[in-house]
């Protein structure tokens, strides 16, 4: 896991040789956003791809409930 609970997991990112720019690229491609605000988690898969999981709307402070947690992308 490279990102969770609003935090980059720096040691795991170093191990996988992934930078913040790589995380943001995956988000731009799939969410068409430039920030991590709607991201719950980002994983490095065995294939080397990044999986981005969108944040669950039920956990948002404004109570917005349009989408569940779902797999958004697998970017190589």
Backbone bond lengths (Angstrom), bond angles and torsions (degrees), N, CA, C in turn:
res aa  C-N    CA-C-N  psi(-1)  N-CA   C-N-CA  omega(-1)  CA-C   N-CA-C  phi
1 X - - - 1.442 - - 1.534 107.81 -
2 X 1.314 115.46 128.16 1.459 120.80 -177.28 1.518 113.17 -101.31
3 X 1.326 116.14 -21.37 1.471 121.23 -177.71 1.516 107.93 -151.08
4 X 1.334 116.51 132.36 1.465 120.74 174.51 1.516 109.74 -162.08
5 X 1.317 115.52 153.24 1.465 122.94 177.44 1.522 112.21 50.72
6 X 1.328 116.04 38.24 1.454 120.54 176.40 1.517 115.07 77.55
7 X 1.332 117.56 11.89 1.463 120.29 -176.90 1.521 111.69 -130.88
8 X 1.310 114.32 138.84 1.454 120.14 170.95 1.517 107.51 -75.78
9 X 1.299 116.63 137.40 1.463 121.76 178.80 1.523 107.14 -97.02
10 X 1.323 114.21 88.22 1.462 123.28 -167.79 1.524 112.56 -58.34
11 X 1.320 118.15 -44.66 1.469 119.97 -178.17 1.525 111.36 -63.32
12 X 1.334 117.09 -42.49 1.458 120.91 178.15 1.529 110.58 -66.12
13 X 1.339 116.37 -38.05 1.460 120.47 178.00 1.529 110.25 -63.07
14 X 1.330 117.19 -42.26 1.469 121.06 178.10 1.524 110.67 -62.14
15 X 1.324 116.04 -44.48 1.461 121.00 -179.91 1.527 111.42 -59.51
16 X 1.328 116.22 -39.94 1.472 122.15 -178.62 1.527 112.48 -87.63
17 X 1.321 116.84 -2.08 1.463 123.02 -177.34 1.536 111.25 55.81
18 X 1.333 114.72 47.92 1.461 123.11 179.28 1.523 108.02 -115.80
19 X 1.315 116.08 134.19 1.462 121.09 178.93 1.524 110.33 -103.86
20 X 1.319 115.15 169.62 1.467 120.47 174.53 1.520 109.81 -58.91
21 X 1.318 117.26 -36.49 1.471 120.92 178.05 1.526 111.17 -60.48
22 X 1.327 117.18 -37.06 1.465 121.00 177.58 1.529 111.17 -65.44
23 X 1.334 116.45 -41.78 1.466 120.15 177.75 1.524 110.29 -62.43
24 X 1.322 116.35 -46.49 1.464 120.63 -178.78 1.524 111.76 -65.06
25 X 1.322 117.11 -33.94 1.466 120.17 176.81 1.528 110.70 -61.79
26 X 1.324 116.85 -44.90 1.461 121.12 178.87 1.532 110.91 -60.96
27 X 1.316 116.85 -40.00 1.466 121.54 179.51 1.526 110.72 -67.98
28 X 1.323 116.97 -42.11 1.472 120.27 178.24 1.515 111.21 -61.40
29 X 1.321 116.36 -42.15 1.462 120.46 -178.27 1.522 112.86 -64.06
30 X 1.314 117.08 -43.59 1.459 120.16 -171.81 1.522 115.16 -99.68
31 X 1.320 117.29 -36.41 1.466 119.87 -178.78 1.522 112.44 -99.59
32 X 1.325 116.16 -10.03 1.465 121.75 -176.70 1.522 110.41 55.57
33 X 1.336 114.13 42.57 1.458 122.14 178.77 1.519 108.52 -131.46
34 X 1.311 115.79 165.10 1.459 119.83 -179.13 1.523 112.99 -113.88
35 X 1.316 117.99 0.42 1.468 122.09 -177.90 1.524 110.65 -126.29
36 X 1.314 115.49 166.44 1.463 122.50 -178.14 1.531 113.31 -90.39
37 X 1.320 118.20 8.46 1.465 121.09 -171.61 1.534 114.65 -61.97
38 X 1.328 119.60 -28.76 1.463 121.66 -179.55 1.520 112.73 -104.25
39 X 1.329 116.83 18.17 1.457 121.31 -177.67 1.522 109.89 -108.15
40 X 1.325 115.29 128.25 1.464 121.19 176.41 1.532 110.34 -85.10
41 X 1.342 115.99 -52.56 1.451 120.62 -176.92 1.519 110.87 -148.59
42 X 1.331 115.57 154.55 1.458 121.80 172.38 1.524 106.87 -132.76
43 X 1.321 115.23 130.22 1.458 122.14 -178.50 1.517 110.83 -118.52
44 X 1.322 116.45 149.48 1.455 122.53 167.44 1.520 106.00 -96.72
45 X 1.323 116.87 118.89 1.454 121.65 -179.78 1.529 109.97 -83.71
46 X 1.305 116.64 164.90 1.468 121.32 179.59 1.517 111.73 -59.70
47 X 1.320 116.57 -27.55 1.465 121.81 -179.40 1.531 112.04 -75.58
48 X 1.344 116.72 -10.88 1.456 120.96 -176.56 1.516 112.98 95.40
49 X 1.318 116.81 -2.55 1.456 121.50 179.34 1.524 110.29 -82.88
50 X 1.341 115.97 154.89 1.459 121.44 174.82 1.515 108.92 -98.27
51 X 1.314 116.97 129.99 1.466 122.77 174.69 1.518 107.96 -104.98
52 X 1.332 116.43 125.82 1.459 122.36 -179.73 1.520 108.12 -109.34
53 X 1.323 116.29 127.35 1.462 121.35 178.38 1.518 108.16 -111.46
54 X 1.326 114.65 124.00 1.463 121.67 -178.59 1.523 110.42 -69.88
55 X 1.327 116.16 144.99 1.454 122.69 -179.73 1.528 110.45 -65.36
56 X 1.311 116.07 141.50 1.457 122.80 177.19 1.520 109.11 -72.35
57 X 1.317 116.59 122.72 1.457 121.56 -177.19 1.522 112.23 -63.04
58 X 1.334 117.85 -27.05 1.463 120.43 -179.59 1.521 111.71 -64.61
59 X 1.329 117.52 -23.57 1.464 121.35 179.27 1.522 112.87 -86.47
60 X 1.329 117.32 -6.20 1.460 120.10 -178.03 1.517 110.05 -75.37
61 X 1.328 117.89 142.65 1.462 120.85 -176.79 1.519 114.30 -63.71
62 X 1.339 117.89 -25.56 1.462 119.62 -178.92 1.526 112.34 -83.94
63 X 1.355 117.98 -1.84 1.454 121.99 177.13 1.516 114.34 75.41
64 X 1.306 118.53 6.54 1.460 122.60 179.61 1.522 108.76 -58.81
65 X 1.315 118.04 130.09 1.454 120.89 -172.58 1.522 111.60 -133.08
66 X 1.323 117.01 53.31 1.458 120.61 -176.70 1.522 113.07 -87.12
67 X 1.327 118.35 -34.06 1.459 119.61 -175.29 1.523 111.28 -136.10
68 X 1.344 116.96 145.77 1.466 121.03 174.38 1.525 109.67 -85.35
69 X 1.330 116.42 173.77 1.457 119.05 171.65 1.518 107.24 -64.31
70 X 1.315 116.64 132.44 1.448 120.30 179.23 1.519 109.50 -150.98
71 X 1.332 115.15 155.28 1.447 120.16 175.74 1.517 108.03 -72.09
72 X 1.322 117.16 125.04 1.457 121.72 -175.97 1.513 111.66 -99.57
73 X 1.325 118.77 -45.40 1.461 117.69 -174.08 1.506 112.00 -152.95
74 X 1.302 112.35 162.27 1.452 120.64 168.38 1.512 104.35 -135.48
75 X 1.331 116.59 103.23 1.442 123.05 -175.40 1.514 108.95 -106.81
76 X 1.315 116.94 129.35 1.461 120.36 179.49 1.499 110.65 -89.97
